[in-house]
């Protein structure tokens, strides 16, 4: 019963609050567009507040997060990490599926913030566009983030990485910071009920640029699935 009440309180508070943040971002976009990142970060902090005090979930980071233009590769188990990244890192540029940018109002705000659209099937044309956007981000000293599994997966599963990772790794020539996340244990995909507990980020060993595809993929795959055995 307590879990259901907490989940309901979270849903009401977070989604109503998110609507207000979207309205605020739309207004800011008209008068001071450079302030959009501050609004987005505020939204992410609001999400953390709701996660901590309404759901009873705590956040733990194991390892050091280097700053600067790295390619961050993350496990993707729930909505949690897609929002929390804006708190975890300093204004990261997150590669998000192209369809999200077609959402009225939200899509324009996402572009203004600096999210990077990515096609689900990363062909040559899509990779070139992704590389161009990522290069602009790197020139500003910001990190680029990618969820290489393409979509959220249940906790414990470890599907192969999509081709987009190898293409971006080769094109950008950046060191890779792989991060495991076990958010799906307490906030499973598509489930209303969210349990209290601890969500862990585990930062893996940095993967240097220039490795052949199979070795780079093997290292990243192992690192982002390092928490699969947690319960």
C-alpha positions as CSV (number, residue, x, y, z in Angstrom):
1,X,0.0,0.0,0.0
2,X,2.8,2.4,0.9
3,X,4.5,1.7,-2.4
4,X,1.3,2.5,-4.3
5,X,0.7,5.7,-2.4
6,X,4.3,6.8,-3.0
7,X,4.1,6.0,-6.7
8,X,0.8,7.9,-7.0
9,X,2.3,10.9,-5.2
10,X,5.3,10.8,-7.5
11,X,3.3,10.6,-10.6
12,X,1.1,13.6,-9.7
13,X,3.8,15.8,-8.4
14,X,6.4,15.1,-11.1
15,X,4.1,15.3,-14.1
16,X,2.3,18.4,-12.9
17,X,5.6,20.0,-12.0
18,X,7.1,19.0,-15.4
19,X,4.2,20.7,-17.2
20,X,5.0,23.9,-15.3
21,X,8.7,23.5,-16.3
22,X,7.8,23.1,-19.9
23,X,5.7,26.3,-19.8
24,X,8.5,28.1,-18.1
25,X,11.0,26.9,-20.7
26,X,8.7,28.1,-23.5
27,X,8.5,31.5,-21.9
28,X,12.3,31.7,-21.4
29,X,12.8,30.6,-24.9
30,X,11.1,33.7,-26.1
31,X,12.9,36.2,-24.0
32,X,16.2,34.6,-22.9
33,X,16.9,31.4,-24.8
34,X,20.4,31.1,-23.4
35,X,18.8,30.4,-20.0
36,X,17.1,27.2,-21.3
37,X,19.9,24.9,-19.9
38,X,19.3,26.4,-16.4
39,X,15.6,25.6,-16.7
40,X,16.4,22.1,-17.8
41,X,18.8,21.5,-15.0
42,X,16.2,22.8,-12.6
43,X,13.7,20.3,-13.9
44,X,16.3,17.5,-13.4
45,X,16.8,18.6,-9.8
46,X,13.1,18.7,-9.2
47,X,13.0,15.1,-10.5
48,X,15.7,14.1,-8.0
49,X,13.8,15.8,-5.2
50,X,10.6,13.8,-6.1
51,X,12.6,10.5,-6.5
52,X,14.3,11.0,-3.1
53,X,11.4,12.3,-1.0
54,X,8.3,10.8,-2.6
55,X,9.6,7.4,-3.8
56,X,12.3,7.0,-1.1
57,X,15.0,6.3,-3.6
58,X,18.6,7.3,-3.0
59,X,21.3,7.8,-5.6
60,X,24.9,6.5,-5.2
61,X,27.8,7.0,-7.6
62,X,30.7,4.5,-7.5
63,X,33.8,5.8,-9.1
64,X,35.0,9.2,-10.4
65,X,33.2,11.1,-13.2
66,X,35.8,12.9,-15.3
67,X,34.8,16.3,-16.6
68,X,35.2,17.6,-20.2
69,X,34.5,16.3,-23.7
70,X,34.2,12.5,-23.1
71,X,31.8,10.1,-24.8
72,X,29.6,8.8,-21.9
73,X,28.0,5.4,-22.6
74,X,25.2,4.4,-20.2
75,X,23.0,1.4,-19.4
76,X,19.4,2.2,-20.0
77,X,16.8,0.6,-17.7
78,X,14.2,3.3,-16.9
79,X,13.2,6.9,-17.5
80,X,15.2,7.8,-14.4
81,X,18.7,8.1,-16.0
82,X,17.5,10.0,-19.0
83,X,16.4,12.9,-16.7
84,X,18.9,12.5,-14.0
85,X,21.9,12.9,-16.4
86,X,21.3,16.6,-16.3
87,X,22.2,16.5,-12.6
88,X,24.9,13.9,-12.8
89,X,26.9,15.7,-15.5
90,X,27.5,19.4,-16.4
91,X,25.1,20.2,-19.2
92,X,25.6,17.0,-21.1
93,X,24.5,16.6,-24.7
94,X,22.3,13.5,-24.8
95,X,21.7,11.6,-28.0
96,X,17.9,11.0,-28.1
97,X,15.7,9.3,-30.6
98,X,14.7,11.6,-33.5
99,X,10.9,11.2,-32.9
100,X,11.1,13.1,-29.6
101,X,12.2,16.3,-31.5
102,X,8.9,16.3,-33.4
103,X,6.9,16.8,-30.3
104,X,5.3,20.3,-30.4
105,X,7.0,22.8,-28.2
106,X,9.2,20.2,-26.4
107,X,11.2,19.5,-29.6
108,X,12.2,23.1,-30.0
109,X,13.3,23.4,-26.4
110,X,15.3,20.1,-26.7
111,X,17.2,21.5,-29.6
112,X,17.8,24.8,-27.8
113,X,19.2,22.9,-24.8
114,X,21.5,21.0,-27.1
115,X,20.2,17.4,-27.2
116,X,21.4,15.5,-30.3
117,X,18.8,13.8,-32.5
118,X,19.7,10.2,-33.5
119,X,18.0,7.9,-36.0
120,X,17.1,4.4,-34.6
121,X,18.7,2.8,-37.7
122,X,22.1,4.6,-37.7
123,X,23.0,4.5,-41.4
124,X,25.8,6.5,-42.9
125,X,23.8,9.7,-43.3
126,X,22.5,9.5,-39.7
127,X,26.0,8.9,-38.4
128,X,27.4,11.9,-40.3
129,X,24.6,14.2,-38.9
130,X,25.3,12.7,-35.4
131,X,29.0,13.3,-35.7
132,X,28.5,16.9,-36.9
133,X,26.3,17.7,-33.9
134,X,28.6,15.9,-31.5
135,X,31.6,17.8,-32.8
136,X,29.9,21.1,-32.1
137,X,29.1,19.9,-28.6
138,X,32.7,18.9,-28.0
139,X,34.0,22.3,-29.2
140,X,32.0,23.8,-26.3
141,X,33.7,21.5,-23.8
142,X,30.5,19.5,-23.2
143,X,30.2,15.7,-22.8
144,X,28.3,13.6,-25.3
145,X,26.0,10.8,-23.9
146,X,24.6,7.8,-25.6
147,X,22.4,4.9,-24.6
148,X,23.8,2.2,-26.9
149,X,21.0,-0.3,-26.3
150,X,18.6,2.0,-28.1
151,X,15.8,1.6,-25.7
152,X,15.1,0.7,-22.0
153,X,15.8,-2.9,-21.1
154,X,14.7,-4.8,-18.0
155,X,17.2,-5.1,-15.2
156,X,19.5,-8.1,-15.7
157,X,19.3,-8.2,-19.5
158,X,22.3,-7.4,-21.6
159,X,21.4,-7.0,-25.3
160,X,24.2,-6.3,-27.8
161,X,25.1,-2.7,-28.5
162,X,23.6,-1.1,-31.5
163,X,25.8,0.0,-34.4
164,X,25.5,3.6,-33.5
165,X,28.0,3.3,-30.7
166,X,30.8,1.8,-32.9
167,X,30.2,4.5,-35.5
168,X,30.3,7.3,-33.1
169,X,33.3,5.9,-31.3
170,X,35.3,5.7,-34.5
171,X,34.1,9.1,-35.9
172,X,34.7,11.2,-32.7
173,X,38.0,9.6,-31.5
174,X,37.1,10.4,-27.9
175,X,37.8,8.4,-24.7
176,X,34.7,6.5,-23.5
177,X,33.4,6.6,-20.0
178,X,31.0,3.5,-19.6
179,X,28.5,3.7,-16.8
180,X,26.3,0.9,-15.4
181,X,22.9,1.9,-13.9
182,X,20.5,-0.4,-12.0
183,X,17.5,1.9,-11.9
184,X,15.3,-0.9,-13.3
185,X,15.4,-2.7,-10.0
186,X,13.3,-0.1,-8.3
187,X,11.7,1.8,-11.2
188,X,11.1,-0.8,-13.9
189,X,10.1,0.2,-17.4
190,X,6.4,0.7,-18.0
191,X,5.4,0.0,-14.4
192,X,3.4,2.3,-12.3
193,X,4.7,1.0,-9.0
194,X,8.2,2.2,-8.1
195,X,9.9,0.9,-5.0
196,X,12.2,2.6,-2.5
197,X,15.8,1.6,-2.5
198,X,19.2,2.8,-3.9
199,X,19.9,3.5,-7.5
200,X,23.6,3.0,-8.3
201,X,25.8,4.5,-11.0
202,X,29.0,2.5,-11.4
203,X,31.7,4.3,-13.5
204,X,33.8,1.8,-15.4
205,X,37.4,2.0,-16.6
206,X,37.9,4.6,-19.4
207,X,38.1,3.0,-22.8
208,X,40.7,4.8,-24.9
209,X,40.1,5.9,-28.5
210,X,41.5,4.0,-31.4
211,X,40.7,0.4,-30.4
212,X,39.2,-2.0,-33.0
213,X,35.5,-2.2,-32.9
214,X,35.2,-5.7,-31.3
215,X,37.4,-4.8,-28.4
216,X,35.8,-1.4,-27.8
217,X,32.3,-2.9,-27.8
218,X,33.4,-5.8,-25.6
219,X,34.8,-3.4,-22.9
220,X,31.8,-1.1,-23.0
221,X,29.3,-3.9,-23.0
222,X,30.9,-5.5,-19.9
223,X,31.2,-2.2,-18.1
224,X,27.6,-1.0,-18.6
225,X,26.3,-4.4,-17.5
226,X,28.4,-4.6,-14.3
227,X,25.4,-4.2,-12.1
228,X,23.2,-6.8,-13.7
229,X,23.6,-9.2,-10.8
230,X,22.4,-6.7,-8.2
231,X,19.0,-7.4,-6.6
